[in-house]
């Protein structure tokens, strides 16, 4: 038997949007904490109530969520090689307007905004599909070294830089993802400036020093590190920070965008990498949630 009135059904939230919403809710709940002490009518709002307000901001669209991801394209920066940009995109079908309805792409794992799983640099460490949901979000500690990097493109973040940051903001948060802002992401649309090669073809861009990496993984409890350049190591420095950080089971994020929009402390990072079985890394979508 049929009815003249069609049944009401919920409209599903698209998978990607729902995933971002659910992870953001989890971040905010963890960030807000829980205050179980009894309160009278005159007591100020609890942290839990503040968390609820933040969730309402999320649903209202007033809670800042900043995309830290560069779009992939055949014109984007890449690690220089004789074969050129390794990213390719093929249109398989299109609408009458010419807009793509289906395409296919090819890319290395370590291209564009991407994650280096610990296996990338050190054998025996976790690969990208071993990383858990807990590994993939946490508080951001942003270290702004853009002034030093503008003066010296080979600048390496030092132990002293981390200690100076902590003198102002306190010890790095537990489970932090430490992001180094160099200013290089602002060069993204100028590949020559981004890779910054000299007359002999050697690139010059900043990174973490090996000593800074060692302090972060041996003296602090972090989840990973990230940077707005092609590598977490300075171009002239080899891969010491890679080996130290990956060697302690922590990941790297490279070619991160929009770090100039993030505060030094107080934001939370959502890391959503492609999940490749046995992969050494892959493209990643990064979101910073910035509560008031």
SVG drawing of the C-alpha trace seen along z (x, -y; Angstrom):
<svg xmlns="http://www.w3.org/2000/svg" viewBox="-2 -39 79 43">
<polyline fill="none" stroke="black" stroke-width="0.4" points="0.0,0.0 1.3,-3.5 0.7,-6.8 0.1,-10.2 2.7,-11.6 6.2,-10.3 8.1,-9.2 10.4,-11.6 14.1,-10.6 17.3,-12.2 19.6,-13.6 23.0,-12.1 26.0,-14.3 28.7,-13.6 31.4,-11.3 34.2,-13.8 32.2,-16.6 30.9,-14.3 34.4,-13.0 35.7,-16.6 32.7,-17.5 33.1,-14.4 36.9,-14.8 36.4,-18.5 33.8,-17.7 36.3,-15.2 39.1,-17.8 36.8,-20.4 35.6,-17.9 39.2,-17.0 40.2,-20.6 37.4,-21.8 38.0,-19.2 35.4,-18.2 34.7,-20.0 32.7,-17.7 32.8,-19.9 29.4,-20.8 28.2,-24.4 25.5,-26.7 23.3,-28.9 25.8,-31.8 28.8,-29.7 30.6,-30.7 30.2,-28.4 32.2,-25.2 34.8,-24.2 32.1,-21.7 29.7,-24.5 32.4,-26.4 33.0,-23.3 29.3,-23.2 29.5,-26.9 32.3,-26.0 30.3,-23.2 27.5,-25.6 30.1,-27.9 31.1,-24.9 27.5,-24.3 26.9,-28.0 30.0,-28.2 31.6,-30.8 34.3,-28.6 37.5,-29.2 38.6,-26.0 41.6,-26.8 42.7,-24.7 46.5,-24.1 46.6,-22.2 47.9,-23.3 45.9,-22.1 47.6,-19.5 48.2,-20.5 50.7,-19.9 52.0,-23.4 52.7,-23.1 56.1,-23.0 57.9,-19.6 61.3,-18.1 63.3,-19.0 64.2,-16.2 65.0,-15.8 61.5,-14.4 59.8,-17.5 56.6,-17.6 55.6,-14.0 51.9,-14.9 49.6,-14.2 45.8,-14.5 43.7,-13.0 40.1,-13.9 38.2,-10.7 34.8,-12.3 33.3,-15.7 29.9,-17.5 28.7,-19.5 30.1,-22.6 33.6,-21.0 33.6,-20.6 35.2,-17.3 32.8,-14.5 35.5,-11.9 39.3,-12.0 42.4,-10.0 45.6,-11.2 49.1,-9.9 51.5,-11.1 54.3,-10.0 53.5,-9.6 55.8,-12.5 54.4,-15.3 52.3,-18.3 51.1,-18.7 51.9,-15.3 52.8,-13.1 56.1,-11.2 55.1,-8.1 57.9,-7.0 58.9,-4.1 59.9,-6.8 63.3,-7.3 63.9,-4.4 63.2,-0.7 61.0,1.1 58.9,-2.0 55.1,-2.4 53.9,-2.9 51.1,-5.3 48.2,-2.8 49.6,-2.0 49.0,-5.6 45.9,-5.7 43.2,-8.3 44.8,-9.4 48.1,-9.9 46.4,-12.2 45.1,-15.0 46.5,-17.1 47.4,-20.6 49.5,-22.8 52.6,-24.5 53.6,-27.0 57.1,-28.3 57.4,-31.4 60.9,-31.6 59.9,-33.6 62.1,-36.6 65.2,-34.4 64.4,-32.6 64.0,-35.8 67.5,-36.8 69.0,-33.4 67.3,-30.9 69.4,-28.1 68.2,-28.7 67.8,-25.7 65.5,-25.8 67.6,-25.3 67.2,-24.0 67.5,-27.6 64.5,-28.6 62.4,-25.9 63.5,-27.0 62.7,-30.6 59.2,-29.7 58.7,-27.7 59.8,-30.7 56.9,-32.6 54.2,-30.0 55.2,-27.3 56.4,-23.7 55.2,-22.2 51.8,-20.6 51.5,-16.9 50.9,-15.2 51.7,-18.4 52.4,-18.7 55.2,-21.2 54.9,-23.4 57.7,-25.6 56.5,-28.7 59.2,-29.9 57.2,-32.1 57.9,-29.7 54.3,-28.9 53.8,-32.4 56.2,-31.5 54.1,-28.5 52.9,-30.1 56.5,-31.0 58.3,-27.7 61.7,-29.3 61.4,-31.2 60.1,-28.1 62.9,-25.8 65.4,-28.7 68.2,-27.1 71.6,-28.7 73.7,-28.8 74.9,-25.3 71.4,-23.9 71.5,-23.6 68.3,-24.4 68.2,-26.8 65.2,-26.7 65.0,-26.4 64.2,-23.5 64.6,-21.9 68.1,-21.2 68.9,-17.6 69.4,-18.9 65.9,-20.5 64.4,-17.2 66.2,-15.2 65.0,-17.5 61.4,-17.2 61.4,-13.4 63.6,-12.7 62.8,-15.6 59.2,-16.3 56.1,-14.2 55.1,-15.2 53.1,-13.4 55.0,-14.9 56.5,-18.0 55.6,-20.0 56.9,-22.8 55.9,-25.0 58.8,-24.0 59.7,-20.9 61.4,-19.2 61.5,-19.3 65.3,-19.4 67.0,-22.5 68.0,-21.9 71.7,-22.2 71.6,-20.0 71.0,-16.5 68.3,-14.5 69.3,-14.4 65.9,-15.6 64.2,-13.1 66.1,-10.2 65.8,-11.3 62.1,-12.2 61.0,-9.2 63.3,-7.0 61.3,-7.7 58.1,-6.7 56.9,-10.3 55.7,-11.7 56.5,-14.8 54.2,-17.1 55.7,-19.0 54.5,-21.7 52.0,-22.9 49.9,-26.0 48.6,-29.0 50.7,-28.8 50.7,-32.6 47.0,-32.3 47.7,-30.1 48.4,-31.3 51.4,-30.1 49.3,-28.1 45.7,-27.2 44.8,-25.7 44.3,-22.0 45.4,-20.1 43.4,-17.5 45.6,-15.3 43.7,-13.3 46.1,-11.4 45.3,-9.0 45.5,-5.5 47.8,-3.4 48.4,0.1 52.2,0.4 52.7,-3.1 55.6,-5.4 53.4,-8.5 50.9,-10.2 48.9,-13.3 47.2,-14.7 44.4,-17.2 45.2,-19.4 42.8,-21.5 43.5,-23.8 40.6,-24.3 41.1,-27.6 38.8,-28.0 38.4,-31.5"/>
</svg>
